[in-house]
Amino acid sequence: MTPSVPPSRRHPSEGWILAAVGAAALLPYLLYHAMFARLFWFGDELDLIDQFNRMGFWKWVWLVFAENFVPLFKVLWGGAVLVFGGSYGAMIALVWLTHALNVALFGRLLRICGLGWVGVLCCQVIFGLAPSNLETLAWSVQWSAVLSLTFMLAALDAFFRQPGITRPVVHSLASALTFSRGVLTGPLVALASLLAGRREGRGVRIALYLAPAIVVAGLIVLLAEGNHQHMRGHGAAAFVYGLWYFCLNPAYDLLGIASWGWRTTLLLGALKVSLMGWALVRSGGRLRTLLLVLLAFDLGNAVLLGVGRFHTGILTVNSSRYQYASLAATLPFLGFGIESWGGRFRGAPVLRLVQGAVLAFLAVALVRYWPVDLDHFTDWRGTDSRRILFLEAAPDPHAVPGIPFMTMVRAKELIARYHLH
């Protein structure tokens, strides 16, 4: 078992180390900045700008759409569009800076719950540098998912650090108001409270933790027109989609597996469940509580994605935009396994050097792999879009990249009005 590490007993330098690893997560963005600079406003981004241009900013902020009610994200994202004068480069920089913060928060949460340094650094390095996060970190509307995880990590961090109620509730509400699947944050904190065994006032605390999710989910169910309103006859498809998501992610993309089918799905699923089960049996204290919460997070994402995305087809379950949450949910189990194995040799100085060298090699390998898919992605989402919008002599009037129902004339009006560049 791995004991918890009370915050008061942690060395002051730990915060700086965790922050430094968070800053190192910016390496792919900094090293391949020329590629990221090709990106341009695409699809949903132009649609959102069109909406607040037609409706007015504050009316648009409160609009419920699909399975989403995300006014906080809209204020932040729409405000950034206006404040940065239409600079897409600034929008992507915001996404990456938030990601770096998440990597630091992720490491701090794992340390608070008792995971050793080797396990923590392994989790931070993979989560921070994994190229499977490409679409999440190279499309500004995905700032929604990144921000939601920021608030989820902050809520859990506040819960495990202090027995207070206010901060976890506020962070849970913020998570729910930035991303549809952020409604999971409140129930996750409530589950942590239930597992932690704090009996005094537990019922009131759990009710308060759940309140943000209940309110936001209620608004979505009542007002939004997503798949959840039309599930009759689609339960099996939603279940299969969620099951494949859970089994395949994050290993399928992270390991670069080429095969596809039910055998691969079952094998990866069995390995994932075995790792999670082993870690839950072997861990204890705060760490076991956190691992159970992260398992619930992974399963919750699988259910919500099954309901919300089954219509897109089973081949989309390993989409790059779904990897971010899956990595955060799964990596601590791997980190615990690595820490448990390394603990057998704790005291061998040579092993520490080997562990450091392996982590460094892993970081370099992950960073070097980014251009493989980034080059094509930024051509598609940037170079090609700019050519279609600005250079082609007689483009198809309905060929706006990523948003075929918008006319080219309207897209150019928005570009000129908001100085999109």
C-alpha positions as CSV (number, residue, x, y, z in Angstrom):
1,M,0.0,0.0,0.0
2,T,1.1,3.6,-0.6
3,P,0.5,6.0,2.3
4,S,-0.9,9.4,1.8
5,V,1.5,12.4,2.0
6,P,0.0,15.2,4.1
7,P,0.6,18.6,2.4
8,S,2.3,19.9,5.6
9,R,5.0,17.2,5.4
10,R,5.8,17.7,1.7
11,H,9.1,19.5,0.9
12,P,8.6,23.2,-0.3
13,S,10.5,22.4,-3.5
14,E,7.9,19.9,-4.6
15,G,5.7,22.7,-5.9
16,W,8.5,24.1,-8.1
17,I,9.3,20.6,-9.5
18,L,5.6,20.0,-10.4
19,A,5.4,23.5,-12.0
20,A,8.6,22.9,-14.0
21,V,7.2,19.7,-15.4
22,G,4.0,21.6,-16.3
23,A,6.0,24.2,-18.1
24,A,7.9,21.5,-20.0
25,A,4.6,20.3,-21.4
26,L,4.8,23.4,-23.6
27,L,7.7,21.9,-25.5
28,P,5.7,20.6,-28.5
29,Y,4.0,24.0,-28.9
30,L,7.3,25.9,-28.7
31,L,9.4,23.5,-30.8
32,Y,6.8,23.2,-33.6
33,H,5.4,26.7,-33.3
34,A,5.8,27.3,-37.1
35,M,3.4,24.5,-37.7
36,F,0.9,25.7,-35.1
37,A,1.1,29.1,-36.8
38,R,-0.5,27.7,-39.9
39,L,-3.8,27.0,-38.1
40,F,-6.8,29.1,-38.8
41,W,-10.4,29.5,-37.6
42,F,-12.3,26.3,-38.6
43,G,-15.8,24.8,-38.5
44,D,-17.4,25.2,-35.1
45,E,-15.3,28.3,-34.3
46,L,-16.8,30.2,-37.3
47,D,-20.2,29.0,-36.3
48,L,-19.9,30.3,-32.8
49,I,-18.6,33.7,-34.0
50,D,-21.5,33.8,-36.4
51,Q,-23.9,33.1,-33.5
52,F,-22.8,35.8,-31.2
53,N,-22.6,38.3,-34.1
54,R,-26.3,37.6,-35.0
55,M,-27.7,37.2,-31.5
56,G,-25.6,39.6,-29.5
57,F,-22.8,38.4,-27.1
58,W,-24.8,38.0,-23.9
59,K,-27.8,36.4,-25.4
60,W,-25.5,33.9,-27.1
61,V,-23.7,33.1,-23.9
62,W,-26.9,31.6,-22.4
63,L,-27.9,29.6,-25.5
64,V,-28.3,25.9,-24.9
65,F,-27.3,23.8,-27.9
66,A,-26.9,20.1,-28.7
67,E,-26.0,18.5,-25.3
68,N,-24.2,21.7,-24.1
69,F,-24.9,24.5,-21.7
70,V,-21.5,26.2,-21.3
71,P,-21.9,29.9,-20.5
72,L,-18.6,30.2,-18.6
73,F,-16.7,28.7,-21.5
74,K,-18.5,31.0,-23.9
75,V,-17.7,34.1,-21.9
76,L,-14.0,33.1,-21.8
77,W,-13.7,31.9,-25.4
78,G,-15.8,34.7,-26.9
79,G,-14.1,37.3,-24.7
80,A,-10.7,36.0,-25.9
81,V,-11.8,36.3,-29.6
82,L,-12.6,40.0,-28.9
83,V,-9.7,40.8,-26.6
84,F,-7.1,39.3,-28.8
85,G,-8.5,41.0,-31.9
86,G,-9.2,37.8,-33.8
87,S,-5.7,36.2,-33.4
88,Y,-5.9,32.5,-33.7
89,G,-2.4,32.2,-32.5
90,A,-3.4,33.8,-29.2
91,M,-6.3,31.4,-28.9
92,I,-4.1,28.3,-29.3
93,A,-1.5,29.8,-26.9
94,L,-4.3,30.0,-24.3
95,V,-5.2,26.3,-24.8
96,W,-1.5,25.3,-24.3
97,L,-1.0,27.5,-21.2
98,T,-4.1,25.9,-19.6
99,H,-2.8,22.5,-20.5
100,A,0.5,23.3,-18.8
101,L,-1.5,24.3,-15.7
102,N,-3.3,21.0,-15.9
103,V,-0.1,19.0,-16.0
104,A,1.1,20.8,-12.8
105,L,-2.3,20.3,-11.1
106,F,-2.4,16.7,-12.1
107,G,1.0,16.1,-10.5
108,R,0.1,17.9,-7.4
109,L,-3.1,15.9,-6.9
110,L,-1.2,12.7,-7.3
111,R,1.4,13.7,-4.8
112,I,-1.2,14.8,-2.3
113,C,-2.8,11.4,-2.6
114,G,0.5,9.6,-1.9
115,L,1.9,8.5,-5.3
116,G,5.7,8.5,-5.4
117,W,7.8,10.7,-7.5
118,V,8.6,8.2,-10.3
119,G,4.9,7.4,-10.8
120,V,4.0,11.1,-10.7
121,L,6.6,12.2,-13.2
122,C,5.7,9.4,-15.5
123,C,2.1,10.5,-15.4
124,Q,3.0,14.1,-16.0
125,V,5.4,13.4,-18.8
126,I,2.9,11.2,-20.8
127,F,-0.1,13.4,-20.1
128,G,1.8,16.6,-20.9
129,L,3.6,15.5,-24.1
130,A,1.4,12.8,-25.6
131,P,0.8,13.5,-29.3
132,S,-2.6,11.8,-29.1
133,N,-3.8,15.1,-27.6
134,L,-3.3,16.8,-30.9
135,E,-6.8,17.9,-31.7
136,T,-7.5,18.9,-28.2
137,L,-4.5,21.2,-28.2
138,A,-4.8,22.5,-31.7
139,W,-8.4,23.6,-32.0
140,S,-9.6,26.5,-29.8
141,V,-13.1,25.2,-29.2
142,Q,-11.4,22.2,-27.4
143,W,-10.3,24.7,-24.7
144,S,-13.7,23.8,-23.3
145,A,-12.6,20.3,-22.5
146,V,-9.2,21.5,-21.2
147,L,-10.8,24.1,-18.9
148,S,-13.3,21.6,-17.6
149,L,-10.5,19.3,-16.5
150,T,-8.7,22.3,-14.9
151,F,-11.6,22.9,-12.7
152,M,-12.1,19.1,-12.0
153,L,-8.5,18.8,-10.9
154,A,-8.8,21.9,-8.8
155,A,-12.0,20.6,-7.1
156,L,-10.3,17.3,-6.2
157,D,-7.2,19.1,-5.1
158,A,-9.3,21.3,-2.8
159,F,-11.2,18.3,-1.4
160,F,-8.1,16.2,-0.6
161,R,-6.2,19.2,0.9
162,Q,-8.8,20.6,3.2
163,P,-12.2,19.4,4.4
164,G,-14.0,22.6,3.3
165,I,-17.0,22.7,1.0
166,T,-16.9,26.1,-0.8
167,R,-13.9,25.6,-3.2
168,P,-14.9,22.1,-4.4
169,V,-18.5,23.3,-5.0
170,V,-17.4,26.4,-6.9
171,H,-14.9,24.4,-9.0
172,S,-17.5,21.7,-9.7
173,L,-19.9,24.4,-11.0
174,A,-17.2,26.0,-13.1
175,S,-16.3,22.6,-14.6
176,A,-20.0,21.9,-15.5
177,L,-20.4,25.4,-17.1
178,T,-17.3,25.0,-19.4
179,F,-18.0,21.6,-20.9
180,S,-21.0,19.2,-21.1
181,R,-19.1,16.3,-19.5
182,G,-18.0,18.6,-16.7
183,V,-21.2,17.7,-15.0
184,L,-19.3,14.6,-13.8
185,T,-17.1,16.7,-11.5
186,G,-19.6,17.3,-8.8
187,P,-20.5,13.6,-8.5
188,L,-16.8,12.7,-8.5
189,V,-16.2,14.9,-5.5
190,A,-19.3,13.5,-3.8
191,L,-18.0,10.0,-4.4
192,A,-14.6,11.0,-2.9
193,S,-16.4,12.3,0.1
194,L,-18.4,9.1,0.5
195,L,-15.3,7.0,0.2
196,A,-13.2,9.2,2.5
197,G,-15.4,8.2,5.5
198,R,-15.9,11.7,6.9
199,R,-19.2,11.0,8.7
200,E,-19.9,14.4,10.3
201,G,-22.2,16.4,8.0
202,R,-21.5,14.0,5.1
203,G,-25.0,14.1,3.8
204,V,-25.0,17.9,3.5
205,R,-21.6,17.9,1.9
206,I,-22.6,15.3,-0.7
207,A,-25.8,17.2,-1.6
208,L,-23.8,20.4,-2.1
209,Y,-21.2,18.7,-4.2
210,L,-24.0,17.2,-6.4
211,A,-26.0,20.4,-6.7
212,P,-24.0,22.0,-9.6
213,A,-24.3,18.8,-11.7
214,I,-28.0,18.4,-11.0
215,V,-28.8,22.0,-12.0
216,V,-26.7,22.0,-15.2
217,A,-27.7,18.5,-16.2
218,G,-31.3,19.4,-15.6
219,L,-31.0,22.4,-17.9
220,I,-29.4,20.2,-20.6
221,V,-32.1,17.5,-20.3
222,L,-35.0,20.0,-20.4
223,L,-33.7,22.5,-23.0
224,A,-31.0,21.0,-25.2
225,E,-31.8,19.1,-28.4
226,G,-29.1,16.4,-28.3
227,N,-29.1,12.6,-28.7
228,H,-30.4,12.3,-25.1
229,Q,-33.8,13.4,-26.4
230,H,-33.9,10.6,-29.0
231,M,-32.6,7.5,-27.4
232,R,-35.4,5.1,-28.1
233,G,-34.1,2.2,-30.1
234,H,-30.5,3.4,-29.8
235,G,-29.5,2.0,-26.4
236,A,-27.5,-0.8,-27.8
237,A,-25.5,1.4,-30.1
238,A,-24.8,3.9,-27.3
239,F,-23.6,1.0,-25.1
240,V,-21.3,-0.4,-27.7
241,Y,-19.9,3.0,-28.5
242,G,-19.2,3.7,-24.8
243,L,-17.7,0.2,-24.3
244,W,-15.3,0.6,-27.2
245,Y,-14.3,4.0,-26.0
246,F,-13.5,2.7,-22.6
247,C,-11.5,-0.3,-23.9
248,L,-9.5,1.3,-26.6
249,N,-8.6,4.6,-25.0
250,P,-6.0,5.8,-24.3
251,A,-3.8,2.8,-25.2
252,Y,-4.8,2.5,-28.8
253,D,-3.5,5.9,-30.0
254,L,-0.8,6.2,-27.4
255,L,0.8,3.0,-28.5
256,G,0.2,3.6,-32.2
257,I,-1.6,0.3,-32.6
258,A,-2.5,-0.3,-36.3
259,S,-5.0,-3.2,-36.0
260,W,-8.7,-2.5,-35.5
261,G,-11.6,-4.7,-34.5
262,W,-13.2,-6.5,-31.6
263,R,-10.2,-8.6,-30.8
264,T,-8.0,-5.6,-30.3
265,T,-10.8,-3.9,-28.3
266,L,-11.2,-6.9,-26.0
267,L,-7.5,-7.3,-25.5
268,L,-6.9,-3.7,-24.7
269,G,-10.0,-3.6,-22.5
270,A,-8.8,-6.7,-20.6
271,L,-5.4,-5.2,-20.0
272,K,-6.9,-1.9,-18.8
273,V,-9.3,-3.6,-16.4
274,S,-6.6,-5.8,-15.1
275,L,-4.3,-2.9,-14.4
276,M,-7.0,-0.9,-12.7
277,G,-8.2,-3.9,-10.6
278,W,-4.6,-4.7,-9.5
279,A,-3.9,-1.0,-8.6
280,L,-7.2,-0.8,-6.6
281,V,-6.4,-3.9,-4.6
282,R,-2.8,-2.9,-3.9
283,S,-3.3,0.8,-3.1
284,G,-4.8,2.3,0.0
285,G,-5.8,5.5,1.7
286,R,-6.2,8.6,-0.3
287,L,-4.6,7.0,-3.4
288,R,-7.2,4.3,-3.6
289,T,-10.0,6.9,-3.1
290,L,-8.5,8.9,-6.0
291,L,-8.1,5.9,-8.2
292,L,-11.8,4.9,-7.6
293,V,-12.8,8.4,-8.5
294,L,-10.8,8.4,-11.7
295,L,-12.3,5.0,-12.6
296,A,-15.8,6.6,-12.2
297,F,-14.6,9.5,-14.3
298,D,-13.6,7.2,-17.1
299,L,-16.8,5.2,-16.9
300,G,-18.9,8.4,-16.8
301,N,-17.2,9.7,-19.9
302,A,-17.8,6.4,-21.6
303,V,-21.6,6.6,-20.8
304,L,-21.9,10.3,-21.8
305,L,-20.0,9.8,-25.0
306,G,-22.0,6.7,-25.9
307,V,-25.2,8.7,-25.6
308,G,-23.9,11.9,-27.2
309,R,-21.8,10.4,-30.1
310,F,-23.0,7.0,-31.0
311,H,-24.5,8.4,-34.2
312,T,-21.0,9.3,-35.5
313,G,-20.0,5.6,-35.9
314,I,-17.8,3.3,-34.0
315,L,-14.7,4.3,-35.9
316,T,-14.7,7.7,-34.1
317,V,-14.3,6.3,-30.6
318,N,-10.5,6.9,-30.6
319,S,-10.8,10.4,-31.9
320,S,-7.9,12.6,-30.8
321,R,-10.4,15.0,-29.0
322,Y,-11.4,12.1,-26.6
323,Q,-7.9,11.3,-25.4
324,Y,-7.4,14.1,-23.0
325,A,-9.8,12.9,-20.3
326,S,-9.0,9.3,-20.9
327,L,-5.3,9.9,-20.3
328,A,-6.0,11.8,-17.1
329,A,-8.3,9.0,-15.9
330,T,-6.0,6.1,-16.7
331,L,-2.4,7.2,-16.3
332,P,-2.5,7.2,-12.4
333,F,-3.1,3.5,-12.5
334,L,0.0,3.0,-14.7
335,G,1.9,5.4,-12.5
336,F,1.1,3.3,-9.4
337,G,2.2,0.2,-11.2
338,I,5.5,1.8,-12.2
339,E,6.0,3.1,-8.6
340,S,5.3,-0.3,-7.1
341,W,7.8,-2.0,-9.3
342,G,10.4,0.7,-8.7
343,G,9.8,0.6,-5.0
344,R,11.4,-2.9,-4.8
345,F,14.8,-1.3,-5.6
346,R,14.3,2.0,-3.6
347,G,17.7,2.7,-2.2
348,A,19.7,1.7,-5.3
349,P,21.3,4.9,-6.7
350,V,21.9,3.3,-10.0
351,L,18.2,2.6,-10.4
352,R,17.4,6.3,-9.9
353,L,19.7,7.2,-12.7
354,V,18.1,4.6,-14.9
355,Q,14.6,5.8,-14.1
356,G,15.6,9.4,-14.9
357,A,17.2,8.3,-18.2
358,V,14.0,6.4,-19.1
359,L,11.8,9.4,-18.3
360,A,14.0,11.6,-20.3
361,F,14.0,9.2,-23.3
362,L,10.2,8.9,-23.1
363,A,9.8,12.7,-23.1
364,V,12.1,13.1,-26.1
365,A,10.4,10.3,-28.0
366,L,6.9,11.8,-27.4
367,V,8.0,15.3,-28.4
368,R,9.7,14.0,-31.6
369,Y,6.6,12.2,-32.7
370,W,4.4,15.3,-32.8
371,P,5.3,16.4,-36.4
372,V,4.1,13.1,-37.8
373,D,0.5,14.0,-37.5
374,L,0.8,17.7,-36.8
375,D,2.1,18.6,-40.3
376,H,-1.0,17.1,-42.0
377,F,-3.4,18.4,-39.3
378,T,-2.2,22.0,-39.7
379,D,-2.2,21.8,-43.4
380,W,-5.9,20.7,-43.3
381,R,-7.0,23.1,-40.5
382,G,-4.8,26.0,-41.6
383,T,-3.0,26.1,-45.0
384,D,-5.9,24.6,-46.9
385,S,-8.5,26.8,-45.1
386,R,-6.6,30.0,-45.8
387,R,-6.2,29.0,-49.5
388,I,-9.9,28.3,-49.9
389,L,-11.0,31.5,-48.0
390,F,-8.5,34.0,-49.4
391,L,-6.7,32.7,-52.5
392,E,-9.0,30.7,-54.7
393,A,-10.4,32.7,-57.6
394,A,-13.9,31.2,-57.6
395,P,-14.4,29.0,-54.6
396,D,-17.6,27.0,-54.1
397,P,-19.9,29.4,-52.2
398,H,-20.7,26.6,-49.7
399,A,-17.2,25.3,-49.3
400,V,-16.4,26.9,-46.0
401,P,-13.9,24.5,-44.3
402,G,-15.5,22.4,-41.6
403,I,-18.9,24.2,-41.8
404,P,-20.6,23.5,-45.1
405,F,-23.9,25.2,-44.2
406,M,-22.1,28.6,-44.0
407,T,-21.7,30.5,-47.2
408,M,-18.3,31.8,-48.3
409,V,-19.7,35.3,-48.3
410,R,-20.8,35.1,-44.7
411,A,-17.4,33.6,-43.6
412,K,-15.6,36.5,-45.3
413,E,-17.9,39.0,-43.6
414,L,-17.0,37.5,-40.2
415,I,-13.3,37.5,-41.0
416,A,-13.4,41.2,-41.9
417,R,-15.6,42.2,-39.0
418,Y,-13.6,40.5,-36.3
419,H,-10.2,40.7,-38.0
420,L,-9.7,37.0,-37.9
421,H,-6.2,36.0,-38.6
